[in-house]
Amino acid sequence: MNQDELKESVRQSLELWDDKKPELEKAYASRDDQRLLLLQSAIEQLECLIQTSGTVKHAYTNRIQYVLEPNNYDERIQFIKLQKTSHYALIQLTMLYEEVKKKAARLRVQR
């Protein structure tokens, strides 16, 4: 995926998240069973976005990671998947999306 395609993918994914988030928050507040489907969709969207961002070698750990991967991503996404009914899963997912948004903005400025 070239830079322009990545930028467009990130923009679309973040716009979609911004559209879904209020509905998801409302579903969690009312404990609507629909929240699990909405959350799963948002998780899959985030995972797809991160995986299509490409990989880079981390400067300090020498670990290969995804370009848009937030800190402690694996542990945090596992928590979300295991605690789907908890409101804290939604909070954590929101934080991951915010971190991806910040990383994408930082990359745009650097290039």
N, C-alpha and C positions, 0 to 999 in steps of 0.2 A: 504494500500500500504506500503510495507516494505521500508527500507532505500535504498536498491540497486535499487528497481524498481523506487522509487522517483528520485534518481540520474539520472537514464537512461532516465526517462520521461523529466526531466529538460534539460538534455543535448540535447535530440532530439528536444524539443520545441525551445530551443535557437538556435540550428543550423538551424532549419526551418525558424525562424525569420530572422537570418542573411542572408539566401538565398532570402527571400521575400522582405526584406527592400529596397534594391536598385531598384527593380521593382516598389515598392510602391512609393518611392521618385520620380522616373521618371514619374510615372502616375500623381502624384500631380503637378509636375513641368509643365507638358503639359496639365493639367486639363482634362485628359482622364477620361471618365465615368467609366472605368474599376476600377478606384481607390476605388470606394465605395465597390465593391465586394471584392477587395483585403484587404481593411481595415476591413471589417466585418469578414473576415476569420481570420485575425490576432487578432482581439478582442476576437473572440470565442476561439481561441487557448490559449490566455493569461488567459481568465476566466477559462477554463478547467484546465490548469496547476495549477493555484492558488487554485482552489477548490479541486483538488486531492492531494494537499500537506498536508492535514490534518489540525487539529485545535490545538490551544494552547491558554492558558489564558495569556493575556498581564500583565506583572509584575506590571505596574503602574496604569492602568485603570481598571484592572480586567475584561476587555472585552474579550470575546471569539473571536478570529480571526484566519484566515488561516495562516499557518506557513510562506508561501512565500508572504503574502499580504503586499504591499508597504504602506507607510504612506498616509493617505487620499485617499485610493484606490477607495472607493465608489463614492466620489465626482468627482474624476478624470476620472473614467471610464464613468460616466454619461455625463461629459463634452464631452468626445470623441464621445459618441453615439449621442449626440444632435448636435454636430458641425462637422459631418463627412466630409463635403465639405471644411472645413477650414484646411489650412496647419498646424494650431496650434494643431489640433487633432492628426495629424501624429507626431508632436514633442512631445506631451504629451504621446502618446502610446510608442514612442521610449524611453522616460524617464522611463516609467513603466517597460518596458522590462529590461532596465539597472538595475533598482532597484531590480527586481526579480533575475537577474543574481548575483548581489552582495550579496543578502540574501542567495541564494543557496550556494555561495562560502563560506560565513561566517559559515553556518551550517556544511559544509563539514569539515572545519578546527576545529570547536568546538567538533565534535563527533569523 
